[in-house]
């Protein structure tokens, strides 16, 4: 299946999203609130950057020599890196961080600073995942590789019987793929699909940008620590691994339970590429919220526990999701549409594990 082959229905409950958008717009206008980030967002940005760069500075200063404390510093950097990705970069690359497009651009490029590609992220996440959620062959989020089966339409291998056990470890390795081969393979694939042209970028330009970004990242994140941190090489390498494993695991535990759940649907287009539902209703059938009442959790994960609101309104900053979730919930109820939500993060993880087990046995939960 080629990109742009999928077409959503424009008639099946199309009035739902029209009414919902009108109500959400009225909320912002009535309360005189901007849809973009506020002081809370700025404060959070500062905190996340400090969590990442402060431990780094302490380690390079040479003041810390204890192995356990050094590893703790790397772990805190992992928490900060995750927070930057979830709470800062994500909104910026959706154009929701600020009304100033230049601020969004530079905050989005934070992705390059932490070792990945902002361009690839925007194509995979904004263009493919948000447009074609849970559609096999289009949504790369449900196609992480042969070792994981996240869609009932993907090939079933014997090893998948154990994916509910080993899958968590693979989630932790996610960012290592970004650091090495994924960005380059992905970029070449996007070139073949014509996605670079659609984004008004050239393959050579993005490739050079990606190479330079990775050189800079490896330089400050690995080479400088190896030179200046007063510790054996293995300690630095282990710390680097811990940082990225925490980041990868965090991202996996936040993004995957949002769409790979017993309640998730995986629609199949007909032979002409048409789907029965419209885009907004499709998002409701393929997306799940979790831990909606946990303020601290929601703060750290960039409101991505409100995945339904995010998918319906990706251009609204996550600091507003809690408020508009009530509007979304009421509107879905009026239209008799699903609003999937798990009470806690742990119940979401349990449900996700159940789905992984079912998919590994060719069973639909």
N, C-alpha and C positions, 0 to 999 in steps of 0.2 A: 504494500500500500504506500502510495506517495503522499507527501505533504500537500495539503489543500484539497484532498479528495473527499474529506468529510464535510457533510452539510447537515446542520441541525434544522429541525422543523421550526417554522416561523408562526405556526398557527396553534399548535397544541399548548394550551394554557399560557399563551404569550402575554396575556393581561396581568399575570402574576408579577412578573418583573417590572412591568410598567407601574403598577400600583405600589410595589415595594420601593422602587426608586423615588417615586413621588413622596412617599411617607418619610423616607430617610432624608431627602432633601429638605422637607419641611422641618424636620428635627433640627438640622444644622442652622437653617435660616431663623427659626423661632428662638433658638438659644444663642444666636449670633456667634456660632462656633465655626472655626475653619476646619475643613476636612483634613488638613495637614497636621504635622506634628506641633506640639506646644512645649512649654517649659519642662514638662515631665519628660518629654522625648529628649530634649537637650541634656537634662540631668542624667538620664539613663545612658546616653551616649558617652558622657564623660566617665561615668562609673565603669562601663564596659571597657573603655580604652585603658583606664587605670588598672583594671583587673588583668589586662593583657600585658601592658608595657611596664607597670611598676615592678612586678616580680622579675621581669627581664632585666631592668636597670639594676635592681639589687644584686642579681646574680653576676652581671658583668662588672659590678663595682669591686668584686673580689672580697667583699665583706662576709660572705656566706661560704663556709667550708664544710659544714656538716652535710653528709650525703642525704640524709632523710629530709632535711630542711630544703635542700636543693631540689629534690624530687617533688616536694610539696609546692615549691615555687612553680615548677613546670606544670603541676596539676592545676594550680590557680590560673596559670596562663591558658590552659585548656578551657577552663570555665569562662574566662574572658573572651577567648576566641569564639566559643560557641555563642556567647552573648552578643558579640559584634555581628556575627552572621545572622542570628535570629532577630535581634532587636534593632539593628542599625542598617546593615547592608540590604537586608530583605526589603524594608520599606523604601529605601532609597532607589533600588533598582526597579521598584514598581512606580516610582515617581510620586510616592506618598509621603516622603520624609518632609519635604518643603515645597512651597509653591514656586521657589526659585529652582529652575531646571538645572542650573550649574551646581547648586548645592547637592541636588539628587545625584548628579553625575559623579561628583568627586566622592561623595559618601558611598556611592555604589562601587567605586573603584577600590574601596577598602577590601573587597573580595580579592583583588590582586595582591594587596599588601599581606594577606594571610595565606598566600600560596596558590590560589585558584584563579579562574578567569571570570571576570564580571560579564564579559560578552557571552561566553558559553552559558553562564548561569541564566542570563536573561532569555536566551533562546530556548534552553531546556525548560526553564521554569515558567517564564511569562508567556512565551509563544506556544510551546507544545503542551506542557502540563496543564496550564490554566485553560487553554482552549479545548483540549481533548482529554480531559481527566478520565483515567481508567480505561482508555480505549487502546486495546492491544495494537502495537505497531506504531502508535503515535505518541503515547505518553511514556517517556523514557524513565519516569519515576517508578514504573512497575516493570521495568526491564533492566535490572541491575547486573545481569550476567547469568550464566548457566547454573551457578550454584544456588540461586534463589528463584523460586517460582512464586511470583506475587500476583499472577493472573490465572484464572481457570482456563484461559485460552492459550496459555504458553505451554510448550512441550514439557511433559512430565518425565523426570529422571529418577532412578532409584535413590540417589543421594538426597532427594527432596524429602524423603520420609523423616529425615533428621533435621530439617531446616528450622523447626521451631526450637531446636537446641543450639545449633551452631550459628544461626542467623544473627544473633546478638553480637557475636565476635566479628562477623563480617561487617556489620554496621559500624563497628569501631574502626575498621580499616578504610572506611569511605574516603576520608580526606587524603589518605596515602595515594589513592588512585588519582585524585586531582593533582597531587604533587608530581606524579610521574607520567603516566601514559594517557589518562582519560581526556584531558583537555586537547591534546594533539589529535587523538583519534576522533574525538567529537567534532572538532573544528573541521577536519577533512570531510566528515560525513555531512556536516551542515553545508559545506561548499557544494557537495554533490547534489544535495536537495534543493539548492538555490536559496537557502535561508540567509546567506551572507548578503546576497544582492538585495533581498527584501529588507534587510536592516541597513542598507546603504554602506556596507563595509566591504573591504577587499580581503581575500584570503591572506595575501602577503602582509598586509597591514596588521591584521589581528594576530597572525603568527609571530611577527616580530615583537609585538606588544606582549604576547604571552611568554616568549622566550626571555625577554628582558625582565619581566615581572618575576619569573621563576629564579633567575640568576640573583636578582635583588633579594628575594625571599630567602633562598638558601644561604646567601651571604650573611644576612643579619640574624636569621633564626638558627643557623647551624654552625657556620664557619666561625663567626665571632664568638659564640659561646665556647666552641672548642679551643679557641685561642685564649680567651680571657677568664673563663670560669676556672677557679683553682680546684679542679676535680679530675679524676681519671676520665679518659675518653668514653668508657662504657657508661659512666654515670650521665654524661651529657646526652649520649645516644638514647639511653633508656628514658631520660627525662623528655627528650624530643618525641619519643614514641608515646609516652604517657599523655603528653599534651594533645597529640593528634588523635589518640584513641578516645580520649574523653570527648573531644570535639565531634568525631565521627559518630560515636555512640549517642551523644546528645541529639545530633541532627536526625539520626535514624529513628530514635525513640519519639521525636516530635512529629516528623513528617510522615512516617509510614503508618502509624495508627490512625491517621486522618483519612486514609483512603483504602487501606487493606484491612478490612473488618468484616465480621459476619453479616453486617447490614449493608456492606458495599455492593454496588452493582457494577457489572462490566459490560456495558452495552456493545452490541455488534452492529455495525452499519450494514445495510443491505448491499446488494451487488453494485448498485449505482453510487454507494457511499453516503446514503441518506440515513438519518436517525429519526426515530419516532418522536422524541421529545425535543423541546427547545433547549437552548444552552443553559439557561438559568435553572430549569427543572432538572436537567442532567446533573448539575452541580449538587443538588439536594440528594439525589439518589446515589451519588458516589463519594460523599463527604461526611465526616463525623466530627463533632466537637467533643471536648473532654475537659474535666475539671473547671467548669465555668465559674464556680464560686471561689476558687483559690486565687486571691489577689497577688500574692507573692509569686506564685508559679506563673501566672499570666504575665506579670511584669517581666520576669526573666526571659520567658520564651517569646517575647515580642507579640503577645496576643494570639499566637498561633494555635492556642487551644480553642480559639473561636474560628476554626477553619471554614465553616459555612459562611460566616460574615466576610472572611477574607476572600473567598472564592467569588462571592457575589459582588463584592466591592473592593477589589484589589488596589484601587487608587485612593482609598481612604486609609489614613494612618491607623495603625493598630491600637493606639491609645483610645480610640473611640469605639472599638468593637463591643466592649461590655455594654455600653449604652444602647447601641443600635441592635444588639442581639434580641432585645425584648420586642422591637419592632419586627424583626425578621421572624421570630418565633410566632408572634400573633398572626402575621400575614400568611405564613405557611399553614397554620391551623385553619384559617378562614378558607383557604383554597384546597384543604384536604391533602396537603403535601407533606412528605416526611421531614422531620427535623431531628436527625440522629445525634444523640449526645450521651456520653458516658459521664457519670457523676464525678469520677476521680481519674487521676492520671494512671493509678495502679489498675483500676478496672479496665481502662483503655488498653493498657499493656497486656492484661490477661486476655482480653477479647482479640487483640492482635495476634497473640501467641496461638490462640485457638484457631484463628484463620490460617496462620502459617501451617499449622498441623493439618488442617483440612485440605489446603492446597497441595501439601506434600503427599497426600494420599488420594488426590483427585476427587476429593469430596468438597462440596460447597456447604459451608456452615450456615 
